[in-house]
């Protein structure tokens, strides 16, 4: 038990060090990207740093498999060079038994990633998008889907507009909204106009409203008396077709706790839920995949340093880890496109990775 705690502590120490180093490098690179992306918008250094910090959780989430491999490699290369693995085997404990502590820590980190880091990534990603929209267009854009229909909010120099649609269609092509109600607000926050239209569609930088009726909400005017009916009415917008489609189809900004309800609502609305279903299963399989990364790192480094070839073994381990990560992402894409079943897309890569690396470890330990 004491030896397991020692291995677990060493593994967590290296995990924390590599996390800090890698995250620092990624944030410096991302800060430079924020400078480039918002060049000309007059943002202060503090605002750019804030945007960079909001992307940090998502970056950590993406790099966790690589961090797992590097932590395992550094741990076992260090144990091999200090002959601690030799001593461990000398007291009758096999190399596979020595993996119990790192694997347990990987499983624990995986569970914490799914239950804690995932909601943080969803919240910070949504906040980053809101801030980016507000910096670019002087107003944030938002999208919400509920049982009452689709809700949109767009901002601009003229103020905010809240858009409600009872229905929508055209997922493969241009998205059209039906039974549309739009309430426009002045920059000071007061309502200035209400529009009801039969349908609405984005064309370029405007909403094209058909069979619309507009009521002015300016104080002192009778709304009905001053209302106007239009066969076609154009309303400026900062939204795009791609932004709406990506928001409806993207699962990145949805917490794992909200994914089941989002899948249900999208299904009732007639939208494809494959991307959300695959994302949900992939998140559930995350602890197993992180454990597979530990096995990948251990399979090539759990040997005595005097046997040589440590550099080549480390290189092979990292390349194999990248290969398995690529296969997992490729299977995820196939699942999102409906070419393979959801469960196969999410669970086959981590299960295959575990079986492959266990085979390598058994061959190395027992011949």
C-alpha positions in Angstrom: 0.0 0.0 0.0 2.8 2.4 0.9 4.5 1.7 -2.5 1.2 2.3 -4.3 0.9 5.7 -2.6 4.4 6.5 -3.5 3.8 5.8 -7.2 0.5 7.7 -7.1 2.2 10.7 -5.5 5.0 10.7 -8.1 2.5 10.4 -10.9 0.4 13.3 -9.7 3.5 15.4 -9.2 4.6 14.9 -12.8 1.0 15.3 -14.0 0.7 18.7 -12.3 4.1 19.9 -13.5 3.4 18.9 -17.2 0.0 20.5 -16.9 1.4 23.8 -15.8 4.2 23.9 -18.4 2.0 22.8 -21.3 -0.9 25.1 -20.3 1.5 28.1 -20.0 2.9 27.5 -23.5 -0.6 27.1 -25.0 -1.8 30.3 -23.3 1.1 32.3 -24.6 0.4 31.0 -28.1 -3.3 31.7 -27.7 -2.6 35.2 -26.4 -0.7 36.0 -29.6 -3.7 34.6 -31.5 -6.1 36.8 -29.6 -3.9 39.8 -30.5 -4.1 38.9 -34.2 -7.8 38.0 -34.1 -8.9 41.3 -32.5 -6.4 43.6 -34.1 -8.1 46.9 -34.8 -11.0 46.5 -32.3 -9.3 48.6 -29.6 -9.2 45.9 -26.9 -7.0 46.4 -23.9 -4.3 43.9 -22.8 -6.5 42.9 -19.8 -9.4 42.1 -22.1 -7.2 39.9 -24.3 -5.8 38.1 -21.3 -9.3 37.5 -20.1 -10.2 36.0 -23.4 -7.1 33.8 -23.2 -8.0 32.6 -19.7 -11.5 31.6 -21.0 -9.9 29.3 -23.6 -7.6 27.7 -21.1 -10.0 25.0 -19.8 -10.9 23.9 -23.3 -7.2 23.7 -24.1 -6.5 21.6 -21.0 -9.4 19.3 -21.9 -8.0 18.8 -25.4 -4.4 18.1 -24.2 -5.3 15.7 -21.4 -4.4 12.5 -23.3 -1.0 13.9 -24.2 -0.4 15.0 -20.6 -1.2 11.5 -19.5 1.3 9.9 -21.8 4.0 12.3 -20.9 3.4 12.0 -17.2 3.6 8.2 -17.5 6.7 8.3 -19.6 8.5 10.7 -17.2 7.5 8.6 -14.2 8.7 5.2 -15.5 11.8 6.5 -17.2 12.7 8.1 -13.8 11.9 4.9 -11.9 14.0 2.8 -14.4 17.0 5.1 -14.1 16.9 5.1 -10.3 16.5 1.2 -10.4 13.3 1.5 -8.4 11.5 -0.7 -10.9 14.2 -3.3 -10.4 13.7 -3.1 -6.6 10.0 -3.4 -7.1 10.3 -6.6 -9.0 12.9 -7.9 -6.6 10.4 -7.7 -3.7 8.0 -9.9 -5.7 5.8 -7.2 -7.2 5.3 -7.5 -11.0 5.5 -4.5 -13.4 1.8 -4.8 -14.1 1.0 -4.5 -10.4 3.1 -1.3 -10.3 0.7 0.1 -12.8 -2.2 0.0 -10.4 -1.5 3.4 -8.8 -1.0 5.4 -12.0 -4.1 3.7 -13.6 -6.2 4.6 -10.5 -5.0 8.2 -10.7 -5.8 8.3 -14.4 -9.3 6.9 -13.7 -9.8 9.5 -11.0 -8.6 12.3 -13.2 -10.9 11.1 -15.9 -13.9 11.1 -13.6 -13.1 14.6 -12.4 -12.7 15.7 -16.1 -16.2 14.4 -17.0 -17.9 15.7 -13.8 -16.1 18.9 -13.2 -13.9 20.1 -16.1 -16.5 19.4 -18.8 -19.1 21.9 -17.3 -16.3 24.5 -16.8 -15.3 24.1 -20.4 -18.9 24.5 -21.6 -19.4 27.7 -19.4 -16.1 29.3 -20.4 -16.6 28.5 -24.1 -20.0 30.1 -24.1 -18.6 33.1 -22.2 -15.8 33.5 -24.6 -18.2 33.4 -27.6 -20.4 36.1 -26.0 -17.5 38.4 -25.3 -16.0 37.9 -28.7 -19.3 38.8 -30.3 -19.7 41.8 -28.1 -16.2 43.1 -28.9 -16.8 42.6 -32.7 -20.3 43.9 -33.0 -20.9 46.0 -29.9 -23.4 43.4 -28.7 -23.5 39.7 -28.0 -25.4 37.1 -29.9 -27.1 34.1 -28.2 -29.2 31.1 -29.2 -31.5 29.0 -27.0 -33.7 26.1 -27.9 -36.7 25.2 -25.7 -40.1 23.6 -26.0 -41.5 27.0 -26.9 -39.3 27.3 -30.0 -36.1 29.0 -31.0 -34.9 32.1 -29.2 -32.1 34.3 -30.7 -30.5 37.5 -29.5 -28.4 39.7 -31.7 -26.6 42.9 -31.0 -25.3 45.8 -32.9 -24.6 49.6 -32.9 -28.4 50.2 -33.1 -29.1 48.1 -30.0 -30.3 44.6 -29.2 -33.0 42.5 -30.9 -34.7 39.4 -29.4 -36.1 37.0 -31.9 -38.5 34.2 -31.3 -39.5 31.5 -33.8 -42.2 28.9 -33.3 -40.5 26.6 -35.8 -37.5 26.4 -38.2 -36.3 24.2 -41.0 -33.7 23.8 -43.8 -30.9 22.3 -41.7 -29.1 21.1 -44.9 -29.5 24.4 -46.7 -30.4 27.9 -45.5 -32.2 27.9 -42.2 -35.7 29.5 -42.3 -37.6 30.6 -39.2 -41.4 30.5 -39.1 -44.0 32.4 -37.0 -41.3 35.0 -36.1 -41.6 37.7 -33.5 -38.9 40.3 -33.2 -38.6 43.0 -30.5 -35.9 45.6 -31.1 -34.4 47.6 -28.3 -32.6 50.9 -28.4 -29.0 51.1 -27.0 -30.4 52.5 -23.8 -32.4 49.4 -23.3 -35.9 50.5 -24.2 -38.1 48.7 -26.8 -38.5 50.6 -30.0 -40.3 48.2 -32.4 -42.1 44.9 -32.6 -42.3 42.9 -35.8 -44.4 39.7 -36.5 -43.5 37.9 -39.7 -44.6 34.7 -41.4 -41.0 33.6 -42.1 -37.5 34.9 -41.8 -34.2 34.0 -43.5 -30.7 35.4 -43.4 -29.5 36.8 -46.7 -26.0 38.4 -46.4 -26.1 40.8 -43.5 -29.9 41.2 -43.2 -32.9 39.2 -42.1 -35.4 38.9 -45.0 -38.9 38.9 -43.4 -41.9 37.9 -45.4 -45.5 39.0 -44.8 -44.4 41.1 -41.9 -46.2 43.6 -39.7 -44.3 46.2 -37.7 -45.5 48.2 -34.7 -43.5 51.2 -33.4 -43.1 51.2 -29.6 -41.9 54.8 -29.2 -43.6 56.5 -26.3 -46.4 58.9 -27.4 -47.2 57.0 -30.6 -50.2 54.7 -31.0 -48.7 51.3 -32.1 -51.6 50.1 -34.1 -52.3 53.4 -35.8 -48.7 53.7 -36.9 -48.2 50.0 -37.8 -47.2 49.0 -41.3 -47.6 45.8 -43.3 -44.7 44.7 -45.6 -44.6 41.9 -48.1 -40.9 41.9 -47.5 -38.9 43.6 -44.8 -35.2 43.7 -44.3 -33.7 44.0 -40.9 -29.9 44.3 -40.3 -28.3 41.4 -38.4 -24.9 40.4 -37.0 -25.8 36.7 -37.2 -24.9 34.3 -40.0 -26.3 31.0 -41.3 -23.2 29.2 -40.3 -23.3 30.6 -36.8 -26.9 29.5 -36.2 -26.3 26.1 -37.7 -23.1 25.5 -35.7 -24.8 26.6 -32.5 -27.7 24.2 -33.1 -25.3 21.3 -34.1 -22.4 22.0 -31.7 -22.1 20.1 -28.4 -19.0 22.0 -27.3 -20.9 24.6 -25.3 -23.3 22.1 -23.7 -22.4 20.6 -20.3 -22.6 16.8 -20.0 -25.3 17.3 -17.4 -27.4 19.2 -20.0 -26.7 16.9 -23.0 -29.5 14.4 -22.4 -32.1 17.2 -22.3 -30.5 18.9 -25.3 -30.7 15.7 -27.3 -34.4 15.3 -26.4 -35.2 18.9 -27.4 -33.3 18.7 -30.7 -34.9 15.4 -31.5 -38.4 16.8 -30.9 -37.5 19.7 -33.1 -36.5 17.4 -35.9 -32.8 18.2 -35.9 -30.1 15.5 -36.0 -28.8 14.6 -32.6 -25.9 12.3 -33.7 -23.2 14.9 -32.8 -24.6 15.3 -29.3 -25.2 11.6 -28.8 -21.6 10.8 -29.8 -20.2 13.6 -27.6 -22.2 12.3 -24.6 -20.8 8.8 -25.0 -17.3 10.0 -25.7 -17.3 11.9 -22.5 -18.5 8.9 -20.6 -15.7 6.9 -22.1 -13.1 9.5 -21.2 -11.7 7.8 -18.1 -11.1 4.6 -20.0 -9.3 6.4 -22.8 -7.1 8.3 -20.3 -6.2 4.9 -18.7 -5.3 3.6 -22.1 -2.9 6.5 -22.5 -1.2 5.5 -19.3 -0.8 2.0 -20.6 0.6 3.3 -23.9 3.3 5.3 -22.0 4.1 2.4 -19.7 4.3 -0.2 -22.4 7.5 1.2 -23.8 9.2 2.6 -20.7 8.8 -0.1 -18.0 12.2 -1.6 -18.6 15.7 -1.1 -17.2 17.5 2.0 -18.4 20.7 -0.1 -19.0 19.0 -2.0 -21.9 19.3 1.2 -24.0 17.0 2.6 -26.6 15.1 4.8 -24.2 14.8 7.7 -26.6 13.4 5.5 -29.3 10.9 3.9 -26.9 9.7 7.3 -25.8 9.3 8.4 -29.4 7.3 5.3 -30.3 5.1 5.7 -27.2 4.2 9.3 -28.1 3.6 8.5 -31.7 1.4 5.5 -30.8 -0.5 7.8 -28.4 -1.1 10.4 -31.2 -2.2 7.6 -33.5 -4.8 6.3 -31.0 -6.0 9.9 -30.4 -6.4 10.4 -34.1 -8.3 7.1 -34.5 -10.6 8.1 -31.7 -11.4 11.5 -33.3 -11.8 9.8 -36.7 -14.3 7.3 -35.2 -16.1 10.2 -33.5 -16.5 11.9 -36.9 -17.8 8.7 -38.5 -20.3 8.4 -35.6 -21.5 12.0 -36.0 -22.0 11.4 -39.7 -24.1 8.3 -38.9 -21.7 6.0 -40.7 -21.1 3.8 -37.6 -23.2 3.3 -34.5 -22.8 5.8 -31.7 -21.7 3.3 -29.1 -19.1 1.9 -31.5 -17.7 5.4 -32.3 -17.4 6.3 -28.6 -16.3 3.0 -26.9 -14.4 1.0 -29.6 -11.2 3.2 -29.7 -10.6 3.3 -25.9 -11.4 -0.4 -25.5 -9.1 -1.3 -28.4 -6.4 0.9 -27.0 -6.6 -0.8 -23.6 -6.5 -4.3 -25.2 -3.6 -3.4 -27.5 -1.4 -1.9 -24.8 -2.2 -4.7 -22.3 -1.0 -7.2 -25.0 2.2 -5.3 -25.3 2.7 -5.1 -21.5 2.0 -8.9 -21.1 4.4 -9.7 -23.9 7.1 -7.5 -22.3 6.6 -8.8 -18.8 6.0 -12.5 -19.5 7.4 -12.9 -22.9 
